[in-house]
Every structure is written in C-alpha cells, then in structure tokens.
Amino acid sequence: MEDNIAIRINHVSKYFKLPTEPTNSLRRAVVNRFKGIKGYRRQEVLKDISFDIEKGDFFGIVGRNGSGKSTLLKIISKIYKPNAGSVEINGRLVSFIELGVGFNDELSGRENVYLNGAMLGFSTEEVDEMYDEIVEFSELQDFMDQKLKNYSSGMQVRLAFSVAIKARGDILVLDEVLAVGDEAFQRKCDAFFKEIKNDKSKTIVLVTHDMGAVQRYCDKAMLLNEGKIITLSDDVERVSVEYSELFQEHVSSFEDPLRLGNGLVVFDEFHHTFDKEHHSFHFVIRNTTDHTFDSVDLGIIFYKNGIDIVGNHLVSEQGTGIILNPLESKNILIEVPNKFSNEEYTIDIMLLTDAGKILLDKIRRPFSFSNIYENTNSNNASYTIPFHIEMKM
C-alpha cells in the first residue's frame, strides 16, 4: 500500500445471518437440518465496496439508518471481519465507536478515568499527568468522587469522550460522538475537531447524520445507501444535498432546479427583516390538497460563506408540527436572536412531514442577507446563535 494511504477498503462485503426458525435446542437444529430448513436468511449489509482514505483526510461517511455505515466502521476497527475483501490500515488506529466501554458503575469517576486510560494504553503515571486536563474538559470537577451509577447518561459520555480524546493514534474513527453535552461542552468539542482537522498528521473517519458537521469538518465525504457507495467526493456540500434527497419519497414536482419536494404543501411567500435584537423570517405556507396535514415541520438551514453553521432546525407549532386543513394557508413568523456577525448569510428553507421522511417543499438559497448590526463578541456564528426560535402563527 502506498505511503500516502491511511486506510484501504478492497472489495469488502459483509452479511449477517438472521434466524427465521426457532433453534433454541440442539434437537430443533438437527431436525431443521435434515428437513433442509436453513433457519436463517442472509442480510447483505455491505456489497463489494472499495475506496481509499488518504493520510490527513477528515473523511465523512453518511447514509440513512441501515445503510451499512456503522458496520463499515466496525470492520475498519477490526471488531467485525468482512465476509469478502480486505482492509489495510497504515498507522495506529483508535476507535471512538463505543464511548465508555469498560466503565464500571460501582467505581467513582476518578477511578474510571484511570481504568479507561489503562484500556487506551496509558500508564498510571501518564494518566496522573493528564488527569486535571481530562476533568477540566469534561466539566465534572464536582462529581469525580461520586460513583458512576449516579451520573446521568450525558455526564458519562462527556467523561468517556474527555478520556478518549487523549488517546494516541494516527487514525481516529468516530461514530456519532459529536452530540455530547450542553452548548458549552459542544464548543469545546468543536474546537477539538477543528484542531485535529488542521493537524494533517492525523486521519479522521467520521460517521454522522449531521450534515452541518460534515460541511464544517470534512474535506471528503462518502454517501452509502443499501450497502453500496452512491457518491464519494471532496465536494462535501454535494454529498450533503444527495443525502437529503434520499429522504424524498416522491419525485420533485418543481421545474426549478433549486427547488425540491412533492408540492403537496408549498411556500407561497417569504421575506426577511431584522434589527439589532432579532432577525424575523416571514413565511406563508399553503396546503395544495383537499387533505388535512396533522404535522408539518418548517426547517431552516443557515449558511455563512457556503458552510452550514447551525444545522437543520425544525420549527413546529407547539412542538407537535403545523396543522394545515385542506387548501388552508398559514402565516408563520420565526424570530431568531441577532447573534450574527457582519458577514453574508444564506438560508435553505423546507417543509417536511412524517417525521422528516417526506419532503414537501425545499427552496435552496431563496435569498441572502448581511448583518449590519455586527455582534462584536462573535467570531464564529456557529458558537453564538442560541437557537431558541419563537414561532408566531
């Protein structure tokens, strides 16, 4: 394998045997065998996939649930063996797939730091040297002498993550570990990932459903669907768009290439105003059918310099979705606290239903805006926009 390649996946396939007949006894297994009953069906998870990840890449893997993402990561991490093909690793790999594996509920947070550190290959002396940094990063100073069973699940993940980031490794494998902790802890995680992104001595492999994270951190991304590679590109925005389009259950009814959706509920009007305190987004949405929609979500994605800065935020009416009677139109006002810096922003807007599975209407970049009331305390809008959106009907 070439020196510039960190991971090589070569014609990898993986399947699992799922039982279809009860075989809870040796007698039943023998009877099934003589009857020619397999007692299982094969579930093909990965289907002859091949790709390379170069050293220094921050490589994102995205796809719907069941597409094979986590299975692929476990094969890369040597947890699973492929049924066919091979995986070559060039460097020391550290996996963050299951944070907190090996933690003991009956031990204190302090004791678990040393236990987890030992599992990652650190000596007691090395954990001694970095213990204060681990605790400071986790923000759990007041809880370290309590038993882990008294921690919330979020606190446990924060502690595990704070230990794991100290691991020595050339290749870091991350499976959905970006959404840990509160806003302050998220900022630390964001700074950590930006730091390792700029450290070209490390290769990062990230599995996530967060397209904002893909666009913020990744320089290459791959879209999996039903065990096959759909797209692999250094155009991560393109991969993000194709991922979103997987959730469409109908072909777009719009001729505009910047508009997607089945057109059952649509945006009729939209405009934007702002002052020093708020940005206000005004929408008129309309049910074009003679059916009632019990739960429509309105989503907004904010971009700064073409990068998604706060993710996809869905706005619902009293948390249950917007109700639209046949042919009804509704006026929606969404107010966002003005924490934007003085730069140019664009948005995508969308209407979805069925828990986000059906895209009704999506308009890409309907307008841009600049914030003349600069928030001088903001160096990065992704840190400072507190997305407590107020919707007024």
C-alpha positions in Angstrom: 0.0 0.0 0.0 1.2 3.5 -0.9 2.7 5.6 1.9 0.0 8.3 1.5 -2.9 5.9 2.1 -4.1 5.5 5.7 -7.0 3.1 5.0 -7.7 0.9 2.0 -11.0 -0.9 1.6 -10.7 -3.5 -1.1 -13.9 -5.2 -2.4 -15.4 -5.6 1.1 -18.7 -7.4 1.6 -20.5 -8.2 4.8 -23.6 -10.1 5.6 -25.4 -11.3 8.8 -27.5 -14.4 9.3 -30.9 -13.6 10.7 -32.8 -16.5 12.2 -36.2 -17.4 10.7 -36.9 -20.6 12.5 -36.6 -21.3 16.3 -33.4 -23.2 17.0 -33.3 -22.9 20.8 -32.3 -26.6 21.2 -29.9 -29.0 19.6 -32.8 -31.3 18.6 -34.5 -28.5 16.8 -31.3 -27.5 14.9 -30.8 -31.2 13.8 -34.4 -31.5 12.7 -34.2 -28.3 10.7 -31.0 -29.5 9.1 -32.5 -32.8 8.0 -35.6 -31.1 6.6 -33.3 -28.8 4.6 -34.5 -25.8 6.5 -31.7 -23.2 6.8 -33.4 -21.5 9.7 -32.0 -18.1 8.7 -31.9 -15.6 6.0 -28.9 -13.6 4.8 -28.9 -9.8 5.3 -26.5 -8.2 2.9 -25.1 -5.1 4.7 -22.1 -4.1 2.6 -21.8 -5.1 -1.1 -18.4 -5.2 -2.7 -17.2 -1.7 -1.7 -13.8 -0.3 -2.4 -12.2 3.1 -1.6 -9.1 4.7 -0.1 -8.7 7.2 2.7 -5.6 9.3 2.4 -3.4 10.4 5.3 -4.5 13.7 6.7 -8.1 13.4 5.4 -11.1 14.3 7.6 -13.4 11.7 5.9 -17.2 11.7 6.5 -19.4 8.7 6.0 -23.1 9.4 5.7 -26.3 7.5 4.9 -29.7 6.5 6.1 -30.1 4.1 9.0 -29.3 0.6 7.9 -27.1 1.7 5.0 -24.0 -0.1 6.5 -22.1 2.9 8.0 -21.6 1.5 11.5 -20.9 -2.0 10.2 -18.2 -0.5 7.9 -16.6 1.4 10.9 -16.6 -1.8 12.9 -14.8 -3.6 10.1 -12.3 -0.8 9.9 -11.8 -1.1 13.7 -11.3 -4.9 13.5 -14.5 -5.5 15.5 -16.1 -7.4 12.6 -14.4 -9.4 9.9 -15.6 -9.0 6.3 -17.1 -12.0 4.6 -15.1 -11.0 1.5 -12.5 -8.5 0.6 -9.8 -6.9 2.8 -9.0 -3.9 4.9 -5.5 -2.4 5.1 -4.6 0.1 7.9 -1.4 2.2 7.7 -0.9 3.6 11.2 -2.2 3.2 14.7 -6.0 3.3 14.8 -8.1 4.4 17.8 -11.8 3.8 17.7 -14.4 6.0 19.4 -17.3 3.8 18.4 -18.5 2.8 21.9 -17.6 5.6 24.3 -17.3 4.3 27.9 -16.8 0.7 27.1 -15.2 -0.8 30.2 -16.6 1.8 32.6 -17.7 0.4 35.9 -20.8 1.8 37.5 -19.6 0.9 41.0 -16.4 2.9 40.7 -16.0 6.6 41.0 -15.5 9.0 38.1 -11.9 9.3 39.1 -11.3 5.5 39.2 -13.0 5.1 35.9 -10.6 7.7 34.3 -7.7 5.5 35.3 -9.5 2.3 34.2 -10.4 3.7 30.8 -6.9 5.3 30.4 -5.4 1.8 31.0 -7.6 0.4 28.3 -6.3 3.0 25.9 -2.7 2.0 26.7 -1.7 4.8 29.2 0.3 4.0 32.3 -0.8 5.3 35.7 1.9 7.9 35.6 0.6 9.2 32.2 -3.0 9.4 33.5 -1.7 11.3 36.5 -0.1 13.9 34.2 -3.3 14.5 32.2 -5.9 13.8 34.9 -6.6 17.5 35.6 -6.9 18.3 31.8 -9.4 15.4 31.4 -11.5 16.6 34.3 -11.4 20.3 33.2 -12.5 19.3 29.7 -15.4 17.2 31.0 -16.5 20.0 33.4 -17.2 17.3 36.0 -15.0 18.6 38.8 -17.6 18.4 41.5 -18.6 14.8 40.6 -15.3 12.9 40.2 -15.6 11.2 43.6 -19.1 10.0 43.1 -19.9 6.6 41.7 -20.6 6.4 38.0 -24.0 4.9 38.6 -25.1 8.3 40.0 -24.1 10.1 36.7 -26.6 11.0 34.1 -26.0 9.3 30.7 -24.8 12.7 29.3 -22.2 13.0 32.1 -20.9 9.5 31.4 -20.5 10.2 27.7 -18.7 13.5 28.5 -16.3 11.8 30.8 -15.6 9.0 28.3 -15.1 11.5 25.5 -12.7 13.6 27.6 -10.6 10.5 28.2 -10.8 9.2 24.7 -9.5 12.4 23.0 -6.2 11.8 24.9 -5.7 8.6 23.0 -2.5 8.3 20.9 -3.3 7.5 17.4 -2.6 8.3 13.7 -6.2 7.4 12.7 -9.3 8.3 14.7 -12.6 6.5 14.0 -15.7 8.4 15.3 -19.2 7.1 15.3 -21.9 9.7 16.2 -19.8 11.2 19.1 -20.3 14.9 18.1 -23.6 15.5 20.0 -22.4 15.1 23.6 -23.1 17.6 26.4 -24.6 21.0 26.5 -23.8 24.1 24.5 -20.6 25.0 26.4 -19.3 21.4 26.1 -20.2 21.4 22.4 -17.9 24.5 21.9 -15.0 22.5 23.4 -15.8 19.6 21.1 -16.0 21.9 18.1 -12.6 23.4 19.0 -11.1 19.9 19.4 -12.4 18.8 16.0 -11.1 21.9 14.3 -7.7 21.4 15.9 -7.4 17.8 14.7 -8.7 18.8 11.3 -5.8 21.2 11.0 -3.4 18.5 12.2 -2.6 16.8 9.0 -0.6 14.1 10.8 -3.9 12.6 11.8 -6.6 10.9 9.7 -10.2 11.2 10.9 -13.1 8.9 9.9 -16.5 10.3 11.0 -19.9 8.6 10.7 -22.7 11.1 11.3 -26.2 12.2 10.3 -25.3 15.8 11.0 -24.7 17.4 7.6 -23.6 20.6 9.3 -20.8 18.7 10.9 -19.8 17.2 7.6 -19.6 20.6 6.0 -17.7 22.1 9.0 -15.1 19.5 9.4 -14.8 17.1 6.5 -12.7 17.6 3.4 -14.1 14.4 1.7 -17.4 12.6 2.2 -19.0 9.3 1.1 -22.7 8.5 0.8 -23.7 4.9 1.5 -27.1 3.5 0.6 -28.2 -0.1 1.0 -24.6 -1.2 1.4 -23.3 0.5 -1.8 -21.3 3.6 -2.4 -23.5 6.2 -4.0 -21.1 9.2 -4.0 -17.5 9.8 -2.9 -16.3 13.3 -3.4 -14.4 16.2 -1.9 -17.4 18.4 -2.7 -19.0 17.8 0.7 -21.9 20.1 0.1 -22.9 18.0 -2.9 -22.8 14.8 -0.7 -24.9 16.6 1.9 -27.5 17.5 -0.7 -27.6 14.0 -2.1 -28.0 12.6 1.4 -31.0 14.9 2.0 -32.6 13.8 -1.3 -32.5 10.2 -0.2 -35.4 11.1 2.2 -37.7 12.1 -0.7 -40.5 9.6 -1.3 -41.7 11.4 -4.4 -40.1 12.9 -7.4 -39.9 16.6 -7.2 -42.9 18.3 -8.8 -41.0 21.6 -9.3 -39.2 22.6 -12.6 -36.9 25.0 -10.7 -33.5 23.1 -10.2 -33.1 24.9 -6.8 -36.5 23.6 -5.6 -37.3 20.0 -4.4 -40.3 18.3 -3.0 -43.7 16.7 -3.9 -45.5 20.1 -3.8 -48.4 19.0 -1.5 -47.6 21.8 0.9 -45.6 24.8 -0.5 -44.1 28.1 0.3 -46.2 30.9 -1.3 -44.3 33.9 0.2 -41.2 34.6 2.2 -39.3 37.7 3.3 -36.9 38.8 5.9 -36.5 41.8 8.2 -34.1 42.5 11.1 -33.0 44.9 13.7 -30.4 44.9 16.5 -32.3 42.4 18.5 -33.8 39.9 16.1 -33.9 38.5 12.6 -37.5 37.9 11.5 -38.4 35.4 8.8 -41.9 35.7 7.5 -43.5 32.8 5.5 -46.8 31.9 4.0 -47.3 28.2 3.5 -50.2 26.6 1.8 -51.8 23.1 1.7 -52.5 22.5 -2.0 -54.6 19.3 -1.4 -58.0 18.5 -0.1 -56.5 16.5 2.8 -55.5 17.6 6.3 -51.9 17.6 7.3 -51.6 17.0 11.1 -47.9 17.6 11.4 -45.8 19.7 9.0 -42.3 20.9 10.1 -40.7 24.0 8.8 -36.9 23.7 8.6 -34.2 26.4 8.1 -30.5 25.8 7.4 -28.2 28.9 7.8 -25.0 29.2 5.8 -22.1 31.5 6.2 -19.6 31.6 3.3 -21.4 28.5 1.9 -20.9 26.4 5.1 -23.8 25.2 7.2 -23.2 26.9 10.6 -26.0 25.7 12.9 -27.5 22.6 11.3 -31.1 21.9 10.3 -33.5 23.4 12.8 -37.1 22.2 12.5 -39.8 24.6 13.8 -43.1 23.1 14.9 -46.4 24.5 16.2 -46.3 24.0 19.9 -43.9 21.1 19.4 -46.3 18.9 17.5 -46.0 20.1 13.9 -48.0 22.7 12.0 -51.6 21.6 11.3 -53.0 22.6 7.8 -56.6 21.9 6.8 -57.5 21.3 3.2 -56.4 24.2 0.9 -55.5 26.3 4.1 -52.7 28.9 4.1 -50.9 29.9 7.3 -48.7 32.9 8.1 -45.5 31.9 10.0 -43.2 34.3 11.8 -39.9 32.9 13.0 -37.8 35.2 15.2 -34.1 34.5 15.8 -32.0 36.4 18.3 -29.5 38.6 16.4 -26.1 36.9 17.2 -24.8 37.0 13.6 -21.5 38.6 12.7 -21.3 41.2 10.0 -21.0 38.8 7.0 -23.1 37.5 4.3 -25.5 34.6 5.1 -27.8 32.5 3.0 -30.5 30.0 4.0 -32.3 26.9 2.8 -36.0 26.5 3.7 -38.0 23.3 3.7 -41.3 21.8 4.6 -41.4 18.2 5.8 -43.9 15.7 7.2 -43.9 12.1 8.5 -41.1 12.8 11.0 -39.0 14.4 8.2 -39.2 11.4 5.9 -41.3 13.2 3.2 -40.1 16.4 1.7 -43.0 18.6 0.7 -41.1 21.7 -0.5 -37.4 22.8 -0.3 -36.0 26.0 -1.7 -32.2 26.4 -1.8 -30.8 29.8 -1.2 -34.1 31.9 -1.7 -32.2 35.0 -0.5 -29.1 36.2 1.2 -28.7 38.8 3.9 -25.9 40.7 5.7 -26.0 41.8 9.3 -25.1 45.5 9.5 -25.6 45.3 13.3 -22.4 43.4 13.9 -22.2 41.3 17.1 -18.7 42.2 18.1 -18.5 39.3 20.6 -19.0 36.8 17.8 -16.0 35.3 16.0 -18.0 32.3 14.8 -21.7 32.3 14.5 -21.9 28.6 15.0 -20.9 29.2 18.6 -23.2 32.1 19.4 -26.6 31.7 17.8 -28.8 30.4 20.6 -31.5 28.7 18.5 -34.5 29.3 20.7 -36.8 30.1 17.8 -40.1 31.7 18.6 -42.8 30.9 16.1 -45.9 33.1 15.9 -48.9 32.0 13.9 
